[in-house]
């Protein structure tokens, strides 16, 4: 059997010889294959696993760091074969929440805390033509479902944007203090790439929250970048509410209030 990539190379040869028309049945591009290695589909129970949502801060960092002690049940990991070099970020969708996913050295990995019950993970290629989805059921009823999630991503590579969340009781979650006393936490400090950085808590304090974006630094002469903040309340329930907010950041050093919202 001849692979699709080999067929394309053969088709290119025939085209150069004038023996094949442009409207050939051969496809013009090889298709990338996406393999989600973790999580796996089906039923699982993480009652005996030590789950961890946050990661150590590592400098310099290429993107997201996953250390060897990270539980497989609290991460998303996979590989991509046949991808083109210098491609745009892939798209990760977890339970209906979309975010960019940077693929480096044909692989991707990031921590993610899944709640009890049904969960879905999908990875899509930049052009949307290739996608892989995994559906699984978390049977451990003691796993807390995040009642508040704040996700921040941005649209330019080699850029460091920091998420800051201030809760109604004055607690400040940021890369210097990612776990707060009221139960909130930011998962990782992404120092390059497209993010995302995720703040999450299973028991949000009631009142008004403030979300800031700190434009820490850029590796390009084009300083303008756009930040997207997604606020999710009561995820995977009948009371789920998702809001998206987009703001431009013009230069490193800018600190911008992206959104304020009320938790009742």
C-alpha positions as CSV (number, residue, x, y, z in Angstrom):
1,X,0.0,0.0,0.0
2,X,1.3,3.5,-0.9
3,X,0.9,6.2,1.7
4,X,-0.9,9.4,0.9
5,X,2.4,11.3,1.3
6,X,4.1,9.0,-1.2
7,X,1.2,9.4,-3.6
8,X,1.6,13.2,-3.4
9,X,5.4,12.9,-4.2
10,X,4.6,10.7,-7.1
11,X,1.9,13.1,-8.3
12,X,4.3,16.0,-8.1
13,X,6.8,14.0,-10.3
14,X,4.1,13.3,-12.9
15,X,3.1,17.0,-12.8
16,X,6.6,18.1,-13.5
17,X,6.8,15.7,-16.4
18,X,3.5,17.0,-17.8
19,X,1.9,13.6,-17.4
20,X,-0.8,14.5,-14.9
21,X,-3.4,17.3,-15.0
22,X,-3.8,19.8,-12.2
23,X,-7.2,18.5,-11.4
24,X,-5.8,15.1,-10.4
25,X,-7.4,13.0,-7.8
26,X,-4.2,13.1,-5.8
27,X,-4.4,15.5,-2.9
28,X,-1.9,18.4,-2.8
29,X,-1.0,18.1,0.9
30,X,-0.2,15.4,3.4
31,X,-2.6,15.1,6.2
32,X,-1.4,15.3,9.8
33,X,-2.3,12.6,12.2
34,X,-3.2,13.6,15.8
35,X,-2.9,11.1,18.6
36,X,-4.2,12.0,22.1
37,X,-2.3,9.7,24.4
38,X,-3.7,11.0,27.6
39,X,-6.5,11.0,28.6
40,X,-7.8,7.8,27.1
41,X,-11.4,7.1,26.4
42,X,-13.8,5.1,28.4
43,X,-14.4,4.8,32.2
44,X,-11.8,5.7,34.8
45,X,-11.6,6.2,38.6
46,X,-8.8,8.3,40.0
47,X,-9.5,7.7,43.6
48,X,-6.0,6.5,44.3
49,X,-4.2,9.1,42.2
50,X,-2.5,12.2,43.6
51,X,-3.8,14.8,41.2
52,X,-2.0,18.1,40.8
53,X,-3.2,21.2,38.9
54,X,-0.3,23.6,39.3
55,X,3.3,23.3,38.0
56,X,6.6,24.6,39.1
57,X,7.8,27.8,37.4
58,X,10.8,27.1,35.1
59,X,12.9,29.8,33.4
60,X,13.8,29.8,30.6
61,X,10.7,28.0,29.4
62,X,9.7,27.2,25.8
63,X,6.1,26.8,26.6
64,X,4.3,24.5,29.1
65,X,6.5,22.3,31.4
66,X,5.2,18.9,32.5
67,X,7.4,17.3,35.2
68,X,7.9,13.6,35.7
69,X,5.7,13.5,38.9
70,X,2.6,14.9,37.1
71,X,-0.4,12.5,37.3
72,X,-1.5,11.2,33.9
73,X,-5.1,11.8,35.1
74,X,-4.4,15.5,35.4
75,X,-2.8,16.2,32.1
76,X,-3.4,16.3,28.3
77,X,-0.6,14.8,26.2
78,X,-0.2,13.6,22.6
79,X,1.7,13.6,19.4
80,X,1.3,14.9,15.9
81,X,2.8,13.2,12.8
82,X,3.0,14.7,9.4
83,X,2.7,18.3,10.6
84,X,4.3,21.1,8.6
85,X,7.1,23.1,10.2
86,X,6.3,26.5,11.7
87,X,2.6,25.9,11.6
88,X,0.1,28.0,13.6
89,X,-1.1,26.7,17.0
90,X,-3.5,23.8,17.1
91,X,-6.8,24.1,18.9
92,X,-7.7,22.3,22.1
93,X,-11.3,22.0,23.2
94,X,-12.1,20.7,26.7
95,X,-15.8,20.3,27.5
96,X,-16.7,23.0,25.1
97,X,-13.9,25.5,26.1
98,X,-11.5,26.3,23.3
99,X,-7.9,27.3,23.7
100,X,-4.7,27.4,21.6
101,X,-2.4,24.4,21.8
102,X,1.3,24.8,20.8
103,X,2.8,21.7,19.3
104,X,6.6,21.5,19.7
105,X,8.8,18.7,18.4
106,X,5.6,17.0,17.2
107,X,4.2,16.7,20.7
108,X,2.0,18.6,23.1
109,X,1.4,18.4,26.9
110,X,-0.3,20.5,29.5
111,X,-1.8,20.0,33.0
112,X,-5.6,20.0,33.2
113,X,-7.8,19.2,36.1
114,X,-10.9,17.3,35.0
115,X,-14.1,17.1,37.0
116,X,-16.2,14.1,37.9
117,X,-18.6,12.8,35.3
118,X,-18.4,13.0,31.5
119,X,-15.4,14.9,29.9
120,X,-14.5,15.4,26.3
121,X,-11.1,16.4,24.8
122,X,-10.6,17.4,21.2
123,X,-7.5,18.5,19.3
124,X,-7.8,20.2,15.9
125,X,-5.2,21.1,13.3
126,X,-4.8,24.8,12.4
127,X,-6.8,24.4,9.2
128,X,-9.5,22.4,11.0
129,X,-9.3,19.5,8.6
130,X,-7.7,17.0,11.1
131,X,-9.2,16.4,14.5
132,X,-9.2,13.8,17.1
133,X,-11.6,13.5,20.1
134,X,-11.6,11.5,23.3
135,X,-14.6,11.0,25.6
136,X,-14.2,9.6,29.0
137,X,-16.2,9.3,32.3
138,X,-14.5,10.2,35.6
139,X,-16.1,7.9,38.2
140,X,-14.3,9.4,41.2
141,X,-17.1,11.5,42.7
142,X,-14.7,13.2,45.1
143,X,-13.0,15.1,42.2
144,X,-14.1,18.6,42.5
145,X,-15.7,20.2,39.5
146,X,-14.4,23.8,38.9
147,X,-17.2,26.2,39.6
148,X,-15.2,29.1,38.3
149,X,-12.6,29.0,35.5
150,X,-10.8,32.0,34.0
151,X,-8.8,31.2,30.9
152,X,-6.4,33.6,29.1
153,X,-4.8,33.0,25.7
154,X,-3.2,35.3,23.1
155,X,-2.6,35.4,19.4
156,X,1.2,35.9,19.0
157,X,4.1,33.5,19.5
158,X,7.2,34.3,21.6
159,X,5.1,36.5,23.8
160,X,4.8,36.4,27.6
161,X,1.4,37.5,28.9
162,X,0.5,37.0,32.6
163,X,-2.9,36.3,34.0
164,X,-3.9,38.1,37.2
165,X,-7.1,37.4,39.1
166,X,-8.2,39.3,42.2
167,X,-11.0,37.7,44.2
168,X,-13.6,39.6,46.3
169,X,-11.7,38.9,49.5
170,X,-8.6,40.6,48.1
171,X,-6.7,37.4,47.2
172,X,-4.4,37.9,44.2
173,X,-3.5,34.9,42.0
174,X,-0.6,35.5,39.6
175,X,2.6,33.8,38.6
176,X,4.4,34.8,41.8
177,X,1.6,33.3,44.0
178,X,-0.4,30.9,41.9
179,X,-2.2,29.1,44.8
180,X,-4.3,31.3,47.0
181,X,-5.6,30.7,50.5
182,X,-9.2,30.7,49.4
183,X,-8.7,27.6,47.1
184,X,-8.0,29.2,43.8
185,X,-5.0,28.4,41.6
186,X,-3.3,29.2,38.3
187,X,-2.1,26.1,36.6
188,X,1.1,27.2,34.8
189,X,3.1,30.3,33.9
190,X,3.4,30.2,30.1
191,X,6.4,32.4,29.2
192,X,6.1,32.1,25.4
193,X,3.7,30.9,22.9
194,X,-0.1,31.4,22.9
195,X,-1.0,30.3,26.5
196,X,-3.3,29.5,27.9
197,X,-3.0,30.3,31.6
198,X,-5.9,29.0,33.6
199,X,-7.2,30.1,37.0
200,X,-9.7,27.7,38.6
201,X,-11.5,27.1,41.9
202,X,-14.1,24.6,43.0
203,X,-15.5,27.0,45.7
204,X,-15.4,30.6,44.4
205,X,-15.8,33.4,46.9
206,X,-19.0,35.4,46.2
207,X,-18.6,38.9,45.0
208,X,-16.8,40.9,42.3
209,X,-13.7,39.5,40.5
210,X,-11.1,41.5,38.5
211,X,-9.2,40.0,35.6
212,X,-6.0,41.7,34.5
213,X,-3.6,40.9,31.6
214,X,0.1,41.9,32.2
215,X,2.0,42.3,28.9
216,X,5.3,41.1,30.3
217,X,7.4,40.8,27.2
218,X,7.6,40.1,23.5
219,X,10.2,38.5,21.2
220,X,9.1,40.3,18.1
221,X,9.3,43.8,16.7
222,X,5.6,43.7,16.3
223,X,4.5,44.4,19.9
224,X,0.7,44.4,19.2
225,X,-1.0,41.2,20.5
226,X,-4.6,40.4,21.3
227,X,-5.7,38.7,24.5
228,X,-8.8,36.6,24.8
229,X,-10.2,35.9,28.3
230,X,-12.9,33.2,28.8
231,X,-14.8,33.1,32.1
232,X,-16.7,29.9,32.8
233,X,-19.1,29.6,35.8
234,X,-20.7,26.3,36.9
235,X,-19.0,24.2,34.2
236,X,-20.8,21.0,33.1
237,X,-24.0,21.9,34.9
238,X,-27.4,23.2,33.7
239,X,-26.3,26.6,35.1
240,X,-23.1,26.8,33.0
241,X,-22.3,30.3,31.8
242,X,-19.5,31.1,29.4
243,X,-18.3,34.6,28.5
244,X,-15.5,35.7,26.1
245,X,-13.7,39.0,26.2
246,X,-11.0,40.2,23.7
247,X,-8.7,43.2,24.2
248,X,-5.6,44.5,22.4
249,X,-2.3,44.9,24.2
250,X,0.0,47.4,22.4
251,X,3.3,47.3,24.2
252,X,5.3,45.3,26.8
253,X,4.7,46.7,30.3
254,X,1.0,47.3,29.8
255,X,-1.3,46.1,32.5
256,X,-4.9,46.0,31.3
257,X,-8.2,45.3,33.2
258,X,-9.8,42.9,30.8
259,X,-13.0,42.1,32.7
260,X,-14.8,42.4,36.0
261,X,-17.6,40.0,36.9
262,X,-19.9,39.0,39.7
263,X,-20.1,35.5,41.4
264,X,-23.4,35.1,43.3
